[in-house]
Structure formats: structure tokens, C-alpha cells
Amino acid sequence: MMKECPRCHQMFSWTPSMGKDYVHRCNSGKEVLDKEPVLKTGDWTDYTGNGKVPNPQFQGAGTRASGKALISGENINKLNKWGKIDKLYRTRQHYEYVKIGD
């Protein structure tokens, strides 16, 4: 039987013997659908070996820009494709939980 992923709209096959739910690895070819932003917390090392993690006390805080910096665009945090502050978030593969049966 075939089912469509509600997130990436790719078709996947399943059989009733697999159970009433399915975990689909989104693979539409569009990064914003196939990946998801995750807040960096604790001791974490990314694939480049960079272990620098932002101070968790300031996560979710707004930009530091004010006054002249705000007007000139200096010191404004860069955003990723999801509109999150780039240095506070990393990306990972998205797996969509799809409920198939009752």
C-alpha cells in the first residue's frame, strides 16, 4: 500500500504487517522540508569538530544590536532558512511520524 508524507509529500510504501504507524525519512530534495533546526544545548560537537556551544543562558535572546549598530546593520545575528539565529541552532535530518491505522 502507498501513503503520502504530510510534510514532504513523497510517497512511501508500507504493509499492514508493519503496524499502525510509520516513521518516514523526508527526502524531497528541499532542505527546508528534509532537515529541521535544533537548538544547541550542552556539550555538543558538530560534524566539523567545532565544540563551541553558545551560552545557554542567552539562548532565545534577541539581537544585541541597538542605536547606530541597528541602523548600519553591524552586529546583527544571521538567520538560517527557518528564521532561527544561525549560531544557536544546528540542522538534522527530519523524520516524520505518520499514523496509518486506528
Protein Blocks (a to p, Z undefined) as FASTA:
>chain_A
ZZddfklopacdddfklojbdcddddehpaklmpccdddehjdddfkopabdcdfklgoi
acfbehjlmmnopaiacddfkopafklpccddddddddfbZZ
